[in-house]
Amino acid sequence: MELDIKAIKKKSIYTPVRILALGFAIVIFIGALLLSLPIASQSGGITPFIDCIFTSTSAVCVTGLVTVDTGTHWTYFGKTVIMFLIEIGGLGFMSVATLGFFFLGKRITLKERLVMQEAMNVSSLQGLVKMVKYVLIFTFSVEAVGAVLFSTQFIPEFGIAKGIYYSVFHSVSAFCNAGFDLMGNFKSVTEYANNSVVILTIAALIAIGGLGFFVWVEIYNCKSFKRLSLHSRVVIYSTLVLIFGGAILMYIFEMNNPGTIKGMTFKGKVLSSIFASVSPRTAGFNSIQLDKMTPAGNFLTIILMFIGGSPGSTAGGIKTTTAVILFMTVLSVVRGREDTEIFQRRINKETVYKSLVITVLGFVIVIGVTMILSITQQHDIPFEYFLYEATSAFATVGLTLGLTTKLTLVGKIVIAITMYAGRVGPLTILLAVAKNKKAKSGKIKYPEGKILIG
């Protein structure tokens, strides 16, 4: 079996990593073609292809940045295309392909299993198909519950047919951390800031989707929290700290801001603060006007966006585990420890190096895109807008201070590429680093050098 796997990987130039990258690109292009049809737009005309590509990329990469308003520009055909693109992007096209294999009764070959292995970022092929089945069942079940909760609010407001459609769309968008909404005029869910059902349902779906499928499988199978793996414990603790710590800071930063939550009731302030902490991880919904937030609130949002969700989830960013490993590495160095230690467990140096690589690459991408936007866009736009947009695109968040609709052609192309890189690039880089075995490291060992730091 091992020889067969190696033979397949060496025989074809289309390695699993390349198939993943190419697969996402093909789905994006097909989505753009469908959105460019006259039946997809309310006007009955052809939407500029760059906007179709941008919207399709944003949907497949579960980001939420849009150059045209989703609620008013697209017909139900266009909106449905976007919803399916979000689902494919959130689950991964190989999971969706596996679902098709199940319905058709087609046998999943070894090569397809290898691609699934890379897509799910697992180390073994054993039980892979069964795990994908659990992921699909779990996803559709959670989305169904979310749709039912939304329907209690949307059906009385929009009627049965429209209310059900809106409920399903927003449940899929929230669970997949996409941030697309149908409320129109780029309002997102600001009109529901005091609606506990809508706000908490979206927040719960975002958090569930952002934890990762493997964590939920462990939670379901383990009867005791102490029996959870180190990965699951790190994900759960870091998620709770970021959500509630972020909510407290957001409340402090915005409580006296008349442009956001100052005029709200205490209930509205609490809901909006929690939502403003959850959504940047990496969903793209907003219940308050982002361009009116304080500089401190916006900077906190940028930090939360860059960190993102957890590995194996629908979220983007550098991931919570990466941030925790780097933080604990710094803490271990300060304490004089030789190794990074988390919950009385030692983290191997290869994992620490990978975390550092991912974070540095993320910084480089965000800084580079920010620089390009500052050159190609209008010069009267504050620098904060460029950094916010670049981070949102890289972390596949979808929040914006209003820059997306003002992007030039170059800006749209750059942001679209950044969204694609944020969804596919970090995963590809991580897999590439993971395959870099130390086969030759023992043959040559250079003399130790000294460099002054600090």
Protein Blocks (a to p, Z undefined) as FASTA:
>chain_A
ZZmmmmmmmmpmbdfklmmmmmmmmmmmmmmmmmmpmklpmnlpacdfklmmmmmmmmmn
onopafbdfklmpcfklmmmmmmmmmmmmnopklmmmmmmmmnopacdfklmmmmmmmno
pabfghklmmmmmmmmmmmmmmmmmmmmmmmmmmmmnojklmmmmmmmmmmmmmnonopa
fkbghlmjmlmmmmmklmmmmmmmmmmmmnopklmmmmmmpmbfklpcfklmmmmmmmmm
mmmmmmmmmmmmmmmmmklmmmpcfklmmmmmmmmmmmmmcnopafbdfklpcfklmmmm
mmmmmnmpaehiabecjbjklmmmmmmmmmmmmnopabdceehiacdfklmmmmmmmmmm
mmmmmmmmmmmmmmmmcfkbcfklmmmmmmmmmnonopaehlmmmpcfklmmmmmmmmmm
mmmmmmmmmmmmmmmcckllmmpccddddddeZZ
